[in-house]
């Protein structure tokens, strides 16, 4: 059983910062990719940033958000600076994990709300 637990969401004014964390636990052999997605009301879930071999960001967050990982803790972070009202969404952590060698699957966290007021 694998579990992803997110934390760090909240309410912040435009221009402010938040740092999200996502820790993976359970039966983990190795973690390939870890990343963040978000879903605003009435919108599809979209990629924000992903780390695994290479690092990629959505164009809308480049220069403002930074993804990082602590592999010893199976944790991924998202530092969000210069936040805008349009960043308001539920943010989800996703990880591609091998529970045993050769058996890989995608796992999602429960989501954390980020609200940016103007």
JOKA-V742179 format. One record per pair of residues at least 24 apart in sequence whose C-alpha atoms are under 7 Angstrom apart, sorted by sequence separation. I is the first residue (numbers start at 1). J is the second residue. If there is no record, write none. Layout:
# JOKA-V742179
I:J
I:J
This chain:
# JOKA-V742179
2:26
89:113
90:114
1:26
2:27
89:114
1:27
88:114
89:115
88:115
88:116
87:116
85:116
84:116
85:117
83:116
85:118
34:76
40:88
40:89
24:74
39:89
40:90
23:74
24:75
38:89
39:90
23:75
38:90
39:91
22:75
23:76
38:91
21:75
22:76
37:91
38:92
21:76
22:77
36:91
37:92
21:77
36:92
37:93
20:77
21:78
36:93
19:77
20:78
35:93
36:94
19:78
20:79
35:94
19:79
34:94
35:95
18:79
19:80
34:95
18:80
33:95
34:96
17:80
18:81
33:96
17:81
32:96
16:81
17:82
31:96
32:97
16:82
17:83
31:97
15:82
16:83
30:97
31:98
14:82
15:83
30:98
14:83
15:84
28:97
29:98
30:99
14:84
28:98
29:99
14:85
22:93
28:99
29:100
27:99
29:101
6:93
14:116
6:109
9:112
10:113
11:114
12:115
13:116
14:117
4:108
5:109
9:113
10:114
11:115
12:116
13:117
14:118
4:109
5:110
6:111
7:112
9:114
10:115
11:116
12:117
13:118
6:112
